[in-house]
Amino acid sequence: MENVNMVPDMDQAYEDSFYKIIELLETKKYFHARDELLKHNEVEIAEMLVDIRREFDLKTMVVLFRALPKDISVDVFAELSVEDQVDIINIITDPEIRYILDELDFDDMIDVLEELPSNIVDKILDKTPKSERRLINTFLKYKEDSAGALMTPEYINLKKDATVREALDHIKDVGLDSETIYTCYVVDSGRKLIGVVSLKSLVISPDTMKVSDLMHDDPVVAHVDDDQEEVSDLFTRYGYLAIPVVDNEFRLVGIVTVDDILEVIEEETTEDIERMGGVIDTSDREYLDRSVWQHVKARLPWLFLLMCSYFVTGGILARFEDAMSAVIALVIYMPMLMGTGGNSGSQSSTLVIRGMATGELELGDFIKVMWKEIRVGVIVGICLSILNYFRIVYLDHNPPLVAVTVCVSMILIVIIAKLIGSMLPMIAKRIGIDPALMAGPMMASITDMISLCTYFIMAGLFLHI
Amino acid sequence: MENVNMVPDMDQAYEDSFYKIIELLETKKYFHARDELLKHNEVEIAEMLVDIRREFDLKTMVVLFRALPKDISVDVFAELSVEDQVDIINIITDPEIRYILDELDFDDMIDVLEELPSNIVDKILDKTPKSERRLINTFLKYKEDSAGALMTPEYINLKKDATVREALDHIKDVGLDSETIYTCYVVDSGRKLIGVVSLKSLVISPDTMKVSDLMHDDPVVAHVDDDQEEVSDLFTRYGYLAIPVVDNEFRLVGIVTVDDILEVIEEETTEDIERMGGVIDTSDREYLDRSVWQHVKARLPWLFLLMCSYFVTGGILARFEDAMSAVIALVIYMPMLMGTGGNSGSQSSTLVIRGMATGELELGDFIKVMWKEIRVGVIVGICLSILNYFRIVYLDHNPPLVAVTVCVSMILIVIIAKLIGSMLPMIAKRIGIDPALMAGPMMASITDMISLCTYFIMAGLFLHI
């Protein structure tokens, strides 16, 4: 019965259409390809253009892009990554650039201008009315990844004393050019934000009611210098559709909308996960769009650093060369102890890093976390050791004292690894380093060192070597 | 100048207020504590209640909760986690339960009912009107984490032939009870979805225009059985505020709104990151709210499994016991090779897992990814080896042949680790296993085995042992 389904398989339809376009392009039937492309919405057209660039080249992508009807081309342009946008700008003509930038939402336009070389920006701004030029220049100055860089000035301003009817009429007049009309803002004569009113409350209220009776007068705000991660936390916490951005004097300077935040969340999560996996990325490009060199640049430094940390580990081993020669069986259990230490530490650091990212864990919870990790470490360490004892004595037929050495080491290593794994990200945050850097690979290197030291100290104690 | 800032530090105000409440509760001044609590919005009150539960106990939290004005208590209840909600329900009286469930949004009510024991649900449904009971029972049957479990039936239905004015009047009548009024839906006589119209287009259009002229007639939809991760991908891709959910016959059965999706994204990201860090979680509770036993249960199985994989590694080492005794220097470079192999693999798996999660990488990109990873591996491996050669020969004063063994092993290990790290998550996805499980810890165990084998085979080749 699975296939008796009237809902079309969208992915399949997309794929089929895409391969049709590829075929048309291969036979240079550009206009047919364009017509096929136009069967999709702007999001899908943008995705297809990116895939076409990968399959052919930038030129083919731009040829198709220019063949799109003007109004659609702007919507498609807005859906592309900034990298692709800049590449297109560098190829198309000045009038085309002008048209696209004029029609783009203000915040999208700023994103493009930020990435263009300053001589091109100057040329574009040259023909822009003075007041708009001033606004653009203000926005270009906001720090990257700040609320200021994310916001748009295209919001709806309502008068406090207006009636619902007057407010709705005003929205009708200016709504088309606003990023959202679903949340409107009330400011005083000094442009200070005094309240927020939702379109919902306007629409369901009597025409004669006053805006001031409907507005929320203690709205949640972001500050223009806030990092975009803080702004996205506000959205997750409160579930709003838009959040106003104010400057130091509490003047309303812009708004951030939830659709932009979805992109920020994806971007920030990718950065976090990549850092936790030992990839320090410098570009926002996706995996396939990064060149081999960009990949090397994102990976080599961290690998290099961690490898150097193993010079210390090697040094430790060298000091115990005699012990190893005496009981070569010890070497056999070394990878297991190091691996389990690394994994135990990774688990703890992952939980703590994520807890801090979602705002659940704070630096003040240091002691609580430590106490929890110690108890978890003791239980986990003992469980793993019991299994190991039997394996070493009865399966590997090694002397019980070797088993005791391994088991006691195991318990200590798991506890220490869990402690370090949980504490290190918190300490990192305290001193202003991204906690995500203290995950997997970093943890493995540190715990390897500690595991070896613990192991050989225990060997000295129990085996007198 | 940093402190000349009229924007109040919200976090500080929150903290101060919270400690005031703690003090009031310690001296049993419950009503003063409640008044302090009421200075905050519902999101903050809910957060404070959770912190109060951690600081005192469930009872204190419920005492405060019951002391809240009725209408606020419902809004606060909606912001709590399902676990806290169920704990509260188990303590408060039947009339209180009834009031809260009546006032909750439909989807929030379903979330609570799902977690309650069936005898309590039956008791509650007993007093519910028959038509609503049937609807509730339908919703309770949807699979957990599916679009069906996420959606709400409280959406606005418009007639195709209605004018803008008629539509707005209708919205005014029913808007208060709808989850959102910003996106409205048009269905035919058979309840099949035929279009979507935004409140924005209604508000900015002339009163006499028809809904059918304004509506989008090829809307993006989710299917009722879709996983919540697929639904959230649609939101990220299209940036919509709400997405309609249809059944097999394309009948509109509910809508999902973006505020619920923000929670889904956080939940799914946490699950992904925890799995990548080797934590298999069974509860949705946060770090501090999980007991020590829950933490052990989430971590021990994976550690145990990975530890067992090191039995194989131990076996490999045992076979090379003679080689190690002969050239004990080899042991010194073992942790470095294993560690670098693990880190190289982690980097690749992290990138590929994230690429698949964001929808950039697909199974069809297998060959492209492989080819990229091989090239990256060769370059990275050679760079790391060059440094190592000099270190081994000139710093450690070991024979050049030992250095050659280590360096050639290093290059091979990095390439193999990068290949496995990138391929394994894709293979996992192909056979229906969550790719996130193929990250850090898993990668470290597998690459450890491969590193050791490669190392000793090279040792045999170059050192003839």
Interface residues (C-beta under 8 A of the other chain):
Chain A: V4 N5 M6 V7 N41 V43 L168 I171 K172 G175 L176 I181 Y182 L199 K200 V203 I204 D218 V220 V221 H223 F235 T236 R237 Y238 G239 Y240 L241 V246 N248 E249 F250 V258 D259 D260 I261 L262 E263 I265 E266 T269 T270 D272 I273 E274 M276 G277 G278 V279 E286 Y287 L288 V292 H295 V296 R299 L300 W302 L303 F304 L306 M307 Y310 F311 T313 G314 L317 A318 E321 M324 S325 I328 V331 I332 Y333 M334 P335 M336 M338 G339 T340 G342 N343 S344 S346 Q347 S349 T350 L351 V352 I353 R354 G355 T358 E360 L361 D365 K368 V369 K372 R375 V376 I379 V380 C383 L384 L387 N388 R391 D396 A439 G440 P441 A444 S445 D448 L452
Chain B: V4 N5 M6 V7 N41 V43 L168 I171 K172 G175 L176 I181 Y182 L199 K200 V203 I204 D218 V220 V221 H223 F235 T236 R237 Y238 G239 Y240 L241 V246 N248 E249 F250 V258 D259 D260 L262 E263 I265 E266 T269 T270 D272 I273 E274 M276 G277 G278 V279 E286 Y287 L288 V292 H295 V296 R299 L300 W302 L303 F304 L306 M307 Y310 F311 T313 G314 L317 A318 E321 M324 S325 I328 V331 I332 Y333 M334 P335 M336 M338 G339 T340 G342 N343 S344 S346 Q347 S349 T350 L351 V352 I353 R354 G355 T358 E360 L361 D365 K368 V369 K372 R375 V376 I379 V380 C383 L384 L387 N388 R391 D396 V414 A439 G440 P441 A444 S445 D448 L452
